[in-house]
Amino acid sequence: MKLLRNTLLETFVSVVECGGFTDAQYALGVTQSAISIRIRDLEAALGYRVCERGRAGFRLTERGEIAYQKARDILRSARDFDAELLELRDVITGDLRIGIIDATSTLPGIGLVTAIREFLSRPNDVRLEVLIASPTDLTQGLISGDLHVAIAPFRNLVSELSYTELCTEEHRLYCSASHPLFDIPDPEINLDVLAFYPQCQRAYDLAVPPELGSPEPKAVVANMEAMAMLIETGHYLGALPTHFAKTWVQKGVFREFGNESLVRTSAFYLAMRHSQLHRRAVELFVQDVTRQLRRLA
């Protein structure tokens, strides 16, 4: 049920997020001509063009970019409003927007897939969104209201949010089978040897261990998949979570270095805004996560 509904804004946001009218017709269940009429009516109401469409393809205008951001925020607020009113009759509805960093699904200390499965097993009308981003971006998403809950190794804990520590994640240093160090026995590999080879690291975690003597990484990646790809080239060493690297190690593609001085751990937290503690969907999801945490303890 949509208590607050604006068909023109919903159509506009769908067109933008689908990249044009063609894919939007399937998302909205209406024809391209109907979408074109709605966008034309929206532009007439606003008094300016929000997008260019034609042989060159779909493109937002400068004002359209601003209008899209505001329309998306309005629609999210409307869905949250609907959810809060409908929850008064014990209906689980609205949006549940979850933010995580990449490779969280295989982190054994959380069991996130099981927690989401339990949440979805209840009768509900919840629209689920999952965003993968850096801890910094997740924090901003929580503060702005774009996200309801986020799970990540937050280092900078801000006063606007509440945090629950979930587990720790172990990171070790790896190289690939094509790297010069792959077949060198452990006793022959010390920190001076490792420091000779270039490192790659994630963009949100650029502190190269001082033991390796390098002031900065030689390559920067946005996620674990990109990190694994660069390690697999044989040119770089890189730190990965042990649960994420496990498959490559078992296949003989990666080698894990046993130097204990290079082992690092990150504390994972569940973060949310203080003001959202009353949202039923958020409450239930947090309960499912903490319940799964107790099972794994």
C-alpha positions in Angstrom: 0.0 0.0 0.0 1.3 3.5 -0.9 -0.3 6.2 1.2 2.0 8.9 -0.3 2.4 8.4 -4.0 3.6 10.5 -6.9 3.5 8.6 -10.2 5.5 11.2 -12.1 8.4 11.1 -9.6 8.3 7.3 -9.4 8.5 7.1 -13.2 11.3 9.6 -13.4 13.4 7.9 -10.8 12.8 4.5 -12.4 13.9 5.8 -15.9 17.1 7.2 -14.4 17.9 4.1 -12.5 17.1 1.8 -15.5 19.2 4.0 -17.8 16.4 5.0 -20.1 12.8 4.4 -21.3 13.4 0.9 -22.8 14.3 -0.9 -19.5 12.1 1.3 -17.4 9.0 0.0 -19.2 9.6 -3.5 -17.8 10.4 -2.2 -14.3 7.2 -0.1 -14.3 5.0 -2.4 -16.3 3.8 0.4 -18.7 4.6 1.2 -22.3 7.4 3.6 -23.4 4.7 6.0 -24.7 3.1 6.1 -21.3 6.5 6.8 -19.7 7.2 9.5 -22.3 3.9 11.2 -21.4 4.7 11.1 -17.6 8.1 12.6 -18.1 6.6 15.3 -20.3 4.0 16.1 -17.7 6.7 16.2 -15.0 8.7 18.6 -17.1 5.6 20.8 -17.6 5.0 20.9 -13.9 8.6 21.7 -13.1 9.1 24.2 -15.9 12.4 22.7 -17.2 13.7 19.7 -19.0 15.0 16.9 -16.8 16.5 14.7 -19.5 17.5 14.5 -23.1 16.2 11.5 -25.1 16.6 10.7 -28.7 19.0 9.0 -31.1 21.9 10.0 -28.9 20.3 8.0 -26.0 19.1 9.0 -22.6 20.9 11.7 -20.6 20.0 13.8 -17.6 20.2 17.5 -17.9 22.1 19.5 -15.2 18.8 20.4 -13.5 17.6 16.8 -14.0 20.6 15.5 -12.0 19.5 17.7 -9.0 15.9 16.8 -9.5 16.7 13.0 -9.5 18.6 13.2 -6.2 15.7 15.2 -4.6 13.0 12.9 -6.1 14.8 9.8 -4.9 15.1 11.2 -1.4 11.4 12.2 -1.4 10.3 8.7 -2.5 12.4 7.0 0.2 11.0 9.3 2.8 7.5 8.6 1.6 8.1 4.8 1.8 9.4 5.2 5.4 6.4 7.3 6.3 4.1 4.6 4.9 5.9 1.9 6.8 5.7 3.8 10.1 1.9 4.3 9.8 1.2 0.7 8.6 3.4 -0.7 11.5 0.7 0.5 13.8 -1.5 -2.4 12.6 1.4 -4.8 12.9 2.2 -5.0 9.2 6.0 -5.3 8.4 6.3 -3.1 5.4 8.4 -0.3 3.9 12.0 -0.3 2.9 14.9 -2.1 4.6 18.1 -0.6 3.3 21.2 -2.5 4.4 24.8 -1.4 3.7 27.8 -3.8 3.8 31.3 -3.8 2.6 32.3 -6.4 -0.1 33.0 -10.0 0.9 30.8 -9.8 4.0 28.6 -12.7 3.0 31.5 -15.2 3.6 32.5 -13.8 7.0 31.9 -16.7 9.3 31.5 -14.7 12.5 28.3 -13.1 11.3 26.2 -15.5 9.2 24.6 -12.6 7.3 22.9 -14.8 4.7 21.2 -16.8 7.4 20.1 -13.7 9.2 18.6 -12.2 6.0 16.9 -15.6 5.3 15.3 -15.6 8.7 14.1 -12.0 8.3 12.5 -12.8 4.9 10.9 -15.9 6.3 8.3 -13.8 8.1 5.2 -12.6 6.3 6.1 -9.1 5.2 5.8 -6.6 2.4 9.3 -5.2 2.8 11.3 -3.8 -0.1 14.9 -4.9 0.5 17.9 -3.0 -0.7 21.5 -4.0 -0.2 24.3 -1.6 -1.0 28.0 -2.5 -1.1 30.3 0.4 -0.3 33.3 1.6 1.8 32.9 2.2 5.5 33.1 5.9 5.0 30.3 5.9 2.4 28.2 3.6 4.6 28.6 6.0 7.5 27.4 8.9 5.3 24.5 6.8 4.0 23.3 6.1 7.6 23.6 9.7 8.6 21.7 10.9 5.6 19.0 8.3 5.9 19.8 6.5 2.7 20.6 3.4 4.8 18.9 2.0 7.8 21.6 -0.5 8.9 25.2 -1.1 7.9 27.7 -3.8 8.7 31.4 -3.0 8.3 34.8 -2.6 10.0 34.1 1.0 11.1 37.2 2.7 12.5 35.8 6.2 13.1 32.7 5.8 15.3 30.5 8.9 15.1 28.1 10.2 17.8 25.1 10.3 15.4 25.1 6.5 15.2 24.9 3.5 17.6 27.3 0.6 17.1 27.2 -3.1 18.2 30.4 -5.1 17.8 29.7 -8.3 16.0 33.0 -10.1 15.3 36.5 -9.8 14.1 38.0 -10.5 10.7 41.5 -11.8 10.2 43.7 -10.5 7.3 46.9 -12.2 6.0 49.3 -11.4 3.2 49.1 -13.3 -0.1 50.8 -13.8 -3.4 49.8 -15.8 -6.5 51.3 -18.9 -8.1 53.0 -16.7 -10.7 54.7 -14.5 -8.1 58.5 -15.0 -7.5 57.9 -15.8 -3.8 55.3 -18.5 -4.3 57.7 -21.5 -4.0 60.2 -19.9 -1.6 60.2 -21.8 1.8 58.8 -19.9 4.7 62.2 -19.8 6.6 63.7 -17.9 3.7 61.0 -15.2 3.6 61.4 -12.4 6.1 60.1 -8.8 6.3 63.0 -7.4 4.3 62.3 -9.9 1.5 58.6 -9.0 1.4 59.3 -5.3 1.5 61.1 -5.6 -1.8 57.8 -6.4 -3.7 55.0 -3.9 -4.6 51.8 -3.9 -2.5 48.2 -3.4 -3.5 45.6 -2.2 -1.0 42.0 -1.1 -0.7 41.2 2.6 -1.2 39.7 3.0 2.3 42.6 1.2 4.0 45.8 2.7 2.6 48.1 2.2 5.6 50.8 -0.1 4.4 52.2 -2.1 7.4 55.4 -0.3 8.5 57.1 -3.7 8.8 57.2 -3.8 5.0 59.0 -0.5 4.8 56.9 1.1 2.0 55.3 4.5 2.6 52.4 3.9 0.2 50.9 1.1 -1.8 51.8 0.7 -5.4 48.2 -0.1 -6.5 44.9 0.9 -5.1 41.6 -1.1 -5.5 38.0 -0.5 -4.5 37.0 -4.0 -3.4 38.2 -7.5 -2.6 37.6 -8.9 -6.1 39.8 -6.2 -7.6 42.4 -7.0 -5.0 42.4 -10.7 -5.8 42.7 -9.9 -9.5 45.8 -7.8 -9.0 47.3 -10.4 -6.7 46.6 -13.1 -9.3 48.7 -11.1 -11.9 51.8 -12.2 -9.9 53.0 -8.6 -9.7 51.6 -7.6 -6.3 51.4 -8.8 -2.8 48.2 -8.0 -1.0 46.3 -8.5 2.3 43.0 -10.3 2.1 40.5 -11.7 4.7 41.4 -15.3 5.3 37.8 -16.4 4.8 37.7 -14.7 1.4 41.2 -16.0 0.2 40.4 -19.6 1.4 39.1 -20.8 -2.0 42.2 -19.5 -3.9 44.6 -21.0 -1.4 42.8 -24.4 -1.5 43.1 -24.4 -5.3 46.8 -23.6 -5.2 46.3 -20.2 -6.9 47.3 -18.1 -3.9 50.0 -18.6 -1.2 49.4 -17.4 2.3 52.5 -16.0 4.1 52.8 -17.4 7.6 54.6 -14.4 9.2 52.5 -13.7 12.3 53.7 -10.1 12.6 51.7 -9.3 9.4 48.4 -10.7 10.6 45.8 -8.0 11.2 42.3 -8.1 12.6 39.4 -5.8 11.9 36.4 -5.4 14.3 33.0 -5.5 12.5 30.1 -3.5 13.8 26.4 -3.2 13.1 25.7 0.5 12.9 22.4 2.4 12.7 20.9 5.8 13.5 19.6 6.3 17.1 16.3 7.6 15.7 15.5 4.3 13.8 15.4 2.1 16.8 11.6 2.1 16.7 11.3 1.0 13.0 9.8 -2.6 13.1 11.6 -3.9 10.0 15.0 -2.5 11.3 14.3 -4.0 14.8 13.5 -7.4 13.4 16.6 -7.5 11.2 18.9 -6.4 14.0 17.3 -9.2 16.2 18.0 -11.8 13.4 21.6 -10.7 13.2 22.2 -10.8 16.9 20.4 -14.1 17.2 22.6 -15.6 14.5 25.7 -14.1 16.3 24.8 -15.9 19.5 24.5 -19.2 17.6 27.9 -18.8 16.2 29.5 -17.8 19.5 
